[in-house]
Amino acid sequence: MKVKELMERVGMTETGRAIAYIKDGLDEISMLIGSHITVERMTIDKDKRFYPIPSDMMRIVDVRCKNHSNSKDEYRSIPRTIHSPPTEDADGN
């Protein structure tokens, strides 16, 4: 279906607004479905705390790291924290 056909069905006359609505709807669908997942790999540097996040990212699905006490080099998921950590960081973040 073309944008013009969709606009005729819903009775809309503004093309720009219709395209914006279509893009918003497609973004919401892609967030719900979980397709188009890309993997971003980063190396962890000593004494570095913050890392850049891709600007086109919508959400983080999973964070994994190599287990330090693991002899098989398996990656394990890092559990998500729901509440604030009980101790405050030295840099206040």
N, CA, C and O atoms as CSV, one atom per row, in Angstrom:
chain,resi,resn,atom,element,x,y,z
A,1,MET,N,N,0.840,-1.168,0.000
A,1,MET,CA,C,0.000,0.000,0.000
A,1,MET,C,C,0.889,1.235,0.000
A,1,MET,O,O,1.895,1.291,0.706
A,2,LYS,N,N,0.514,2.193,-0.778
A,2,LYS,CA,C,1.275,3.434,-0.871
A,2,LYS,C,C,0.748,4.447,0.131
A,2,LYS,O,O,-0.361,4.312,0.649
A,3,VAL,N,N,1.561,5.466,0.396
A,3,VAL,CA,C,1.195,6.496,1.367
A,3,VAL,C,C,-0.085,7.198,0.932
A,3,VAL,O,O,-0.935,7.505,1.768
A,4,LYS,N,N,-0.230,7.453,-0.349
A,4,LYS,CA,C,-1.418,8.142,-0.850
A,4,LYS,C,C,-2.678,7.321,-0.590
A,4,LYS,O,O,-3.707,7.873,-0.202
A,5,GLU,N,N,-2.604,6.012,-0.799
A,5,GLU,CA,C,-3.760,5.138,-0.545
A,5,GLU,C,C,-4.121,5.138,0.933
A,5,GLU,O,O,-5.296,5.180,1.295
A,6,LEU,N,N,-3.100,5.091,1.781
A,6,LEU,CA,C,-3.344,5.119,3.224
A,6,LEU,C,C,-3.973,6.436,3.653
A,6,LEU,O,O,-4.884,6.453,4.481
A,7,MET,N,N,-3.489,7.538,3.094
A,7,MET,CA,C,-4.048,8.845,3.421
A,7,MET,C,C,-5.503,8.940,2.991
A,7,MET,O,O,-6.311,9.536,3.704
A,8,GLU,N,N,-5.861,8.366,1.838
A,8,GLU,CA,C,-7.250,8.379,1.379
A,8,GLU,C,C,-8.140,7.570,2.301
A,8,GLU,O,O,-9.278,7.959,2.563
A,9,ARG,N,N,-7.637,6.451,2.796
A,9,ARG,CA,C,-8.443,5.602,3.691
A,9,ARG,C,C,-8.748,6.274,5.019
A,9,ARG,O,O,-9.850,6.132,5.549
A,10,VAL,N,N,-7.781,7.005,5.558
A,10,VAL,CA,C,-7.994,7.629,6.868
A,10,VAL,C,C,-8.486,9.069,6.749
A,10,VAL,O,O,-8.790,9.699,7.762
A,11,GLY,N,N,-8.570,9.594,5.541
A,11,GLY,CA,C,-9.085,10.947,5.347
A,11,GLY,C,C,-8.105,12.027,5.725
A,11,GLY,O,O,-8.515,13.081,6.211
A,12,MET,N,N,-6.816,11.798,5.517
A,12,MET,CA,C,-5.791,12.769,5.866
A,12,MET,C,C,-5.316,13.477,4.601
A,12,MET,O,O,-5.212,12.864,3.538
A,13,THR,N,N,-5.028,14.772,4.725
A,13,THR,CA,C,-4.591,15.531,3.565
A,13,THR,C,C,-3.137,15.997,3.666
A,13,THR,O,O,-2.566,16.427,2.664
A,14,GLU,N,N,-2.528,15.922,4.848
A,14,GLU,CA,C,-1.162,16.394,5.052
A,14,GLU,C,C,-0.185,15.237,4.895
A,14,GLU,O,O,-0.149,14.331,5.728
A,15,THR,N,N,0.610,15.268,3.824
A,15,THR,CA,C,1.528,14.173,3.530
A,15,THR,C,C,2.637,14.058,4.577
A,15,THR,O,O,2.967,12.954,5.009
A,16,GLY,N,N,3.199,15.165,4.977
A,16,GLY,CA,C,4.282,15.141,5.964
A,16,GLY,C,C,3.864,14.520,7.276
A,16,GLY,O,O,4.599,13.723,7.857
A,17,ARG,N,N,2.681,14.884,7.743
A,17,ARG,CA,C,2.176,14.320,9.003
A,17,ARG,C,C,1.892,12.836,8.858
A,17,ARG,O,O,2.154,12.063,9.780
A,18,ALA,N,N,1.359,12.425,7.713
A,18,ALA,CA,C,1.073,11.007,7.478
A,18,ALA,C,C,2.350,10.185,7.491
A,18,ALA,O,O,2.389,9.104,8.080
A,19,ILE,N,N,3.393,10.690,6.847
A,19,ILE,CA,C,4.669,9.971,6.829
A,19,ILE,C,C,5.259,9.892,8.236
A,19,ILE,O,O,5.822,8.864,8.613
A,20,ALA,N,N,5.137,10.957,9.009
A,20,ALA,CA,C,5.634,10.942,10.391
A,20,ALA,C,C,4.890,9.905,11.222
A,20,ALA,O,O,5.508,9.183,12.005
A,21,TYR,N,N,3.569,9.821,11.063
A,21,TYR,CA,C,2.794,8.820,11.786
A,21,TYR,C,C,3.193,7.408,11.378
A,21,TYR,O,O,3.301,6.519,12.222
A,22,ILE,N,N,3.410,7.206,10.094
A,22,ILE,CA,C,3.808,5.875,9.614
A,22,ILE,C,C,5.161,5.488,10.201
A,22,ILE,O,O,5.338,4.357,10.654
A,23,LYS,N,N,6.126,6.423,10.197
A,23,LYS,CA,C,7.445,6.136,10.763
A,23,LYS,C,C,7.360,5.837,12.255
A,23,LYS,O,O,8.020,4.921,12.745
A,24,ASP,N,N,6.549,6.610,12.979
A,24,ASP,CA,C,6.376,6.363,14.412
A,24,ASP,C,C,5.779,4.983,14.664
A,24,ASP,O,O,6.205,4.269,15.572
A,25,GLY,N,N,4.799,4.617,13.860
A,25,GLY,CA,C,4.183,3.303,14.011
A,25,GLY,C,C,5.157,2.180,13.720
A,25,GLY,O,O,5.169,1.167,14.420
A,26,LEU,N,N,5.972,2.350,12.696
A,26,LEU,CA,C,6.965,1.324,12.374
A,26,LEU,C,C,8.020,1.198,13.468
A,26,LEU,O,O,8.473,0.093,13.766
A,27,ASP,N,N,8.418,2.331,14.075
A,27,ASP,CA,C,9.365,2.282,15.192
A,27,ASP,C,C,8.775,1.525,16.376
A,27,ASP,O,O,9.465,0.718,17.000
A,28,GLU,N,N,7.506,1.778,16.692
A,28,GLU,CA,C,6.864,1.079,17.803
A,28,GLU,C,C,6.738,-0.413,17.526
A,28,GLU,O,O,6.949,-1.229,18.423
A,29,ILE,N,N,6.402,-0.771,16.313
A,29,ILE,CA,C,6.301,-2.191,15.947
A,29,ILE,C,C,7.654,-2.870,16.074
A,29,ILE,O,O,7.742,-3.985,16.588
A,30,SER,N,N,8.716,-2.205,15.608
A,30,SER,CA,C,10.043,-2.824,15.685
A,30,SER,C,C,10.501,-2.993,17.125
A,30,SER,O,O,11.222,-3.943,17.431
A,31,MET,N,N,10.094,-2.080,18.028
A,31,MET,CA,C,10.453,-2.238,19.437
A,31,MET,C,C,9.728,-3.416,20.053
A,31,MET,O,O,10.298,-4.115,20.890
A,32,LEU,N,N,8.481,-3.656,19.660
A,32,LEU,CA,C,7.713,-4.756,20.220
A,32,LEU,C,C,8.152,-6.110,19.673
A,32,LEU,O,O,8.197,-7.093,20.413
A,33,ILE,N,N,8.470,-6.164,18.411
A,33,ILE,CA,C,8.812,-7.438,17.779
A,33,ILE,C,C,10.207,-7.898,18.163
A,33,ILE,O,O,10.410,-9.085,18.419
A,34,GLY,N,N,11.155,-7.007,18.210
A,34,GLY,CA,C,12.513,-7.384,18.560
A,34,GLY,C,C,13.341,-7.795,17.363
A,34,GLY,O,O,14.420,-8.364,17.529
A,35,SER,N,N,12.868,-7.524,16.171
A,35,SER,CA,C,13.680,-7.823,14.997
A,35,SER,C,C,14.688,-6.710,14.785
A,35,SER,O,O,14.653,-5.689,15.472
A,36,HIS,N,N,15.561,-6.906,13.860
A,36,HIS,CA,C,16.615,-5.935,13.552
A,36,HIS,C,C,17.499,-5.678,14.766
A,36,HIS,O,O,17.887,-4.541,15.031
A,37,ILE,N,N,17.811,-6.730,15.493
A,37,ILE,CA,C,18.694,-6.610,16.644
A,37,ILE,C,C,20.130,-6.696,16.149
A,37,ILE,O,O,20.498,-7.638,15.447
A,38,THR,N,N,20.925,-5.727,16.511
A,38,THR,CA,C,22.337,-5.759,16.162
A,38,THR,C,C,23.165,-5.954,17.416
A,38,THR,O,O,22.750,-5.582,18.514
A,39,VAL,N,N,24.314,-6.527,17.247
A,39,VAL,CA,C,25.208,-6.795,18.366
A,39,VAL,C,C,26.341,-5.784,18.317
A,39,VAL,O,O,26.990,-5.606,17.286
A,40,GLU,N,N,26.561,-5.142,19.414
A,40,GLU,CA,C,27.649,-4.182,19.537
A,40,GLU,C,C,28.638,-4.750,20.549
A,40,GLU,O,O,28.263,-5.051,21.682
A,41,ARG,N,N,29.870,-4.893,20.154
A,41,ARG,CA,C,30.893,-5.420,21.058
A,41,ARG,C,C,31.847,-4.299,21.435
A,41,ARG,O,O,32.284,-3.517,20.590
A,42,MET,N,N,32.163,-4.238,22.734
A,42,MET,CA,C,33.086,-3.237,23.234
A,42,MET,C,C,34.094,-3.920,24.144
A,42,MET,O,O,33.755,-4.862,24.861
A,43,THR,N,N,35.297,-3.457,24.116
A,43,THR,CA,C,36.288,-3.972,25.054
A,43,THR,C,C,36.266,-3.103,26.299
A,43,THR,O,O,36.090,-1.887,26.221
A,44,ILE,N,N,36.444,-3.728,27.425
A,44,ILE,CA,C,36.428,-3.022,28.700
A,44,ILE,C,C,37.853,-2.595,29.013
A,44,ILE,O,O,38.766,-3.420,29.025
A,45,ASP,N,N,38.040,-1.321,29.262
A,45,ASP,CA,C,39.356,-0.774,29.568
A,45,ASP,C,C,39.502,-0.577,31.069
A,45,ASP,O,O,38.530,-0.292,31.770
A,46,LYS,N,N,40.709,-0.731,31.543
A,46,LYS,CA,C,40.981,-0.548,32.962
A,46,LYS,C,C,40.758,0.913,33.351
A,46,LYS,O,O,41.154,1.828,32.628
A,47,ASP,N,N,40.127,1.114,34.486
A,47,ASP,CA,C,39.838,2.442,35.051
A,47,ASP,C,C,38.943,3.296,34.167
A,47,ASP,O,O,38.964,4.522,34.277
A,48,LYS,N,N,38.163,2.679,33.298
A,48,LYS,CA,C,37.197,3.416,32.496
A,48,LYS,C,C,35.806,2.976,32.912
A,48,LYS,O,O,35.512,1.781,32.959
A,49,ARG,N,N,34.960,3.932,33.211
A,49,ARG,CA,C,33.643,3.592,33.724
A,49,ARG,C,C,32.529,3.777,32.716
A,49,ARG,O,O,31.629,2.940,32.638
A,50,PHE,N,N,32.562,4.839,31.948
A,50,PHE,CA,C,31.487,5.142,31.018
A,50,PHE,C,C,31.930,4.853,29.592
A,50,PHE,O,O,33.067,5.133,29.213
A,51,TYR,N,N,31.019,4.292,28.810
A,51,TYR,CA,C,31.291,3.931,27.420
A,51,TYR,C,C,30.219,4.540,26.527
A,51,TYR,O,O,29.076,4.697,26.957
A,52,PRO,N,N,30.569,4.884,25.291
A,52,PRO,CA,C,29.574,5.482,24.397
A,52,PRO,C,C,28.531,4.458,23.961
A,52,PRO,O,O,28.842,3.285,23.756
A,53,ILE,N,N,27.301,4.917,23.826
A,53,ILE,CA,C,26.199,4.074,23.365
A,53,ILE,C,C,25.817,4.556,21.973
A,53,ILE,O,O,25.751,5.764,21.746
A,54,PRO,N,N,25.561,3.641,21.029
A,54,PRO,CA,C,25.193,4.060,19.675
A,54,PRO,C,C,23.970,4.978,19.682
A,54,PRO,O,O,23.023,4.748,20.435
A,55,SER,N,N,23.990,6.013,18.849
A,55,SER,CA,C,22.912,7.003,18.846
A,55,SER,C,C,21.611,6.453,18.262
A,55,SER,O,O,20.539,6.976,18.566
A,56,ASP,N,N,21.679,5.417,17.437
A,56,ASP,CA,C,20.470,4.859,16.840
A,56,ASP,C,C,19.862,3.728,17.663
A,56,ASP,O,O,18.928,3.065,17.212
A,57,MET,N,N,20.381,3.509,18.855
A,57,MET,CA,C,19.889,2.429,19.706
A,57,MET,C,C,18.557,2.808,20.342
A,57,MET,O,O,18.378,3.939,20.795
A,58,MET,N,N,17.629,1.863,20.375
A,58,MET,CA,C,16.332,2.117,21.003
A,58,MET,C,C,16.273,1.547,22.416
A,58,MET,O,O,15.678,2.150,23.308
A,59,ARG,N,N,16.892,0.382,22.619
A,59,ARG,CA,C,16.945,-0.187,23.963
A,59,ARG,C,C,18.041,-1.236,24.036
A,59,ARG,O,O,18.473,-1.779,23.019
A,60,ILE,N,N,18.479,-1.510,25.249
A,60,ILE,CA,C,19.485,-2.538,25.492
A,60,ILE,C,C,18.752,-3.815,25.858
A,60,ILE,O,O,17.948,-3.833,26.790
A,61,VAL,N,N,19.030,-4.881,25.125
A,61,VAL,CA,C,18.363,-6.158,25.369
A,61,VAL,C,C,19.136,-6.974,26.394
A,61,VAL,O,O,18.536,-7.569,27.290
A,62,ASP,N,N,20.467,-7.009,26.273
A,62,ASP,CA,C,21.274,-7.828,27.170
A,62,ASP,C,C,22.692,-7.281,27.205
A,62,ASP,O,O,23.206,-6.783,26.203
A,63,VAL,N,N,23.316,-7.379,28.375
A,63,VAL,CA,C,24.718,-7.017,28.537
A,63,VAL,C,C,25.426,-8.251,29.053
A,63,VAL,O,O,25.019,-8.834,30.058
A,64,ARG,N,N,26.482,-8.651,28.369
A,64,ARG,CA,C,27.221,-9.850,28.764
A,64,ARG,C,C,28.687,-9.513,28.944
A,64,ARG,O,O,29.221,-8.611,28.298
A,65,CYS,N,N,29.326,-10.252,29.831
A,65,CYS,CA,C,30.764,-10.108,30.009
A,65,CYS,C,C,31.353,-11.483,30.267
A,65,CYS,O,O,30.659,-12.424,30.654
A,66,LYS,N,N,32.648,-11.567,30.040
A,66,LYS,CA,C,33.342,-12.820,30.269
A,66,LYS,C,C,33.522,-12.996,31.766
A,66,LYS,O,O,33.999,-12.084,32.441
A,67,ASN,N,N,33.153,-14.141,32.289
A,67,ASN,CA,C,33.238,-14.397,33.720
A,67,ASN,C,C,34.704,-14.499,34.129
A,67,ASN,O,O,35.469,-15.244,33.516
A,68,HIS,N,N,35.092,-13.763,35.149
A,68,HIS,CA,C,36.494,-13.745,35.563
A,68,HIS,C,C,36.955,-15.072,36.158
A,68,HIS,O,O,38.139,-15.398,36.069
A,69,SER,N,N,36.062,-15.839,36.757
A,69,SER,CA,C,36.447,-17.131,37.345
A,69,SER,C,C,36.054,-18.284,36.438
A,69,SER,O,O,35.839,-19.401,36.909
A,70,ASN,N,N,35.962,-18.027,35.160
A,70,ASN,CA,C,35.492,-19.021,34.210
A,70,ASN,C,C,36.666,-19.473,33.341
A,70,ASN,O,O,37.304,-18.659,32.673
A,71,SER,N,N,36.937,-20.755,33.359
A,71,SER,CA,C,38.053,-21.269,32.568
A,71,SER,C,C,37.655,-21.580,31.127
A,71,SER,O,O,38.523,-21.843,30.295
A,72,LYS,N,N,36.357,-21.555,30.819
A,72,LYS,CA,C,35.880,-21.891,29.478
A,72,LYS,C,C,35.648,-20.660,28.609
A,72,LYS,O,O,35.194,-20.792,27.473
A,73,ASP,N,N,35.945,-19.487,29.109
A,73,ASP,CA,C,35.720,-18.237,28.383
A,73,ASP,C,C,34.267,-18.062,27.958
A,73,ASP,O,O,34.000,-17.623,26.839
A,74,GLU,N,N,33.340,-18.394,28.823
A,74,GLU,CA,C,31.914,-18.223,28.538
A,74,GLU,C,C,31.491,-16.806,28.909
A,74,GLU,O,O,31.982,-16.219,29.874
A,75,TYR,N,N,30.580,-16.285,28.126
A,75,TYR,CA,C,29.999,-14.981,28.435
A,75,TYR,C,C,28.736,-15.192,29.248
A,75,TYR,O,O,27.923,-16.062,28.932
A,76,ARG,N,N,28.571,-14.396,30.294
A,76,ARG,CA,C,27.397,-14.487,31.159
A,76,ARG,C,C,26.683,-13.147,31.170
A,76,ARG,O,O,27.313,-12.094,31.078
A,77,SER,N,N,25.369,-13.198,31.284
A,77,SER,CA,C,24.574,-11.972,31.347
A,77,SER,C,C,24.770,-11.277,32.685
A,77,SER,O,O,24.859,-11.922,33.730
A,78,ILE,N,N,24.834,-9.974,32.637
A,78,ILE,CA,C,24.906,-9.178,33.856
A,78,ILE,C,C,23.474,-8.855,34.256
A,78,ILE,O,O,22.727,-8.297,33.452
A,79,PRO,N,N,23.071,-9.194,35.486
A,79,PRO,CA,C,21.682,-8.925,35.877
A,79,PRO,C,C,21.401,-7.428,35.953
A,79,PRO,O,O,22.265,-6.628,36.310
A,80,ARG,N,N,20.195,-7.087,35.615
A,80,ARG,CA,C,19.767,-5.697,35.627
A,80,ARG,C,C,19.388,-5.287,37.042
A,80,ARG,O,O,18.746,-6.057,37.756
A,81,THR,N,N,19.776,-4.087,37.455
A,81,THR,CA,C,19.377,-3.593,38.769
A,81,THR,C,C,18.093,-2.791,38.624
A,81,THR,O,O,17.967,-1.951,37.733
A,82,ILE,N,N,17.163,-3.057,39.493
A,82,ILE,CA,C,15.886,-2.356,39.456
A,82,ILE,C,C,15.932,-1.128,40.371
A,82,ILE,O,O,15.390,-0.073,40.041
A,83,HIS,N,N,16.580,-1.282,41.510
A,83,HIS,CA,C,16.665,-0.191,42.484
A,83,HIS,C,C,18.041,0.453,42.419
A,83,HIS,O,O,18.967,-0.101,41.826
A,84,SER,N,N,18.169,1.599,43.016
A,84,SER,CA,C,19.471,2.269,43.099
A,84,SER,C,C,20.408,1.424,43.943
A,84,SER,O,O,19.958,0.748,44.868
A,85,PRO,N,N,21.714,1.448,43.644
A,85,PRO,CA,C,22.649,0.669,44.451
A,85,PRO,C,C,22.679,1.189,45.879
A,85,PRO,O,O,22.516,2.388,46.105
A,86,PRO,N,N,22.887,0.291,46.854
A,86,PRO,CA,C,22.858,0.709,48.263
A,86,PRO,C,C,24.005,1.629,48.664
A,86,PRO,O,O,23.863,2.418,49.598
A,87,THR,N,N,25.137,1.538,47.973
A,87,THR,CA,C,26.258,2.405,48.281
A,87,THR,C,C,26.459,3.397,47.150
A,87,THR,O,O,26.283,3.063,45.978
A,88,GLU,N,N,26.824,4.604,47.506
A,88,GLU,CA,C,27.024,5.633,46.488
A,88,GLU,C,C,28.429,5.515,45.909
A,88,GLU,O,O,29.381,5.189,46.619
A,89,ASP,N,N,28.546,5.782,44.612
A,89,ASP,CA,C,29.842,5.725,43.957
A,89,ASP,C,C,30.721,6.884,44.380
A,89,ASP,O,O,30.237,7.903,44.872
A,90,ALA,N,N,32.013,6.717,44.183
A,90,ALA,CA,C,32.969,7.766,44.563
A,90,ALA,C,C,32.785,9.023,43.723
A,90,ALA,O,O,33.016,10.132,44.205
A,91,ASP,N,N,32.367,8.853,42.455
A,91,ASP,CA,C,32.201,10.036,41.605
A,91,ASP,C,C,30.779,10.605,41.650
A,91,ASP,O,O,30.478,11.572,40.950
A,92,GLY,N,N,29.909,10.018,42.464
A,92,GLY,CA,C,28.581,10.569,42.672
A,92,GLY,C,C,27.556,10.169,41.629
A,92,GLY,O,O,26.452,10.714,41.637
A,93,ASN,N,N,27.865,9.244,40.732
A,93,ASN,CA,C,26.908,8.808,39.696
A,93,ASN,C,C,26.333,7.459,40.027
A,93,ASN,O,O,25.514,6.935,39.272
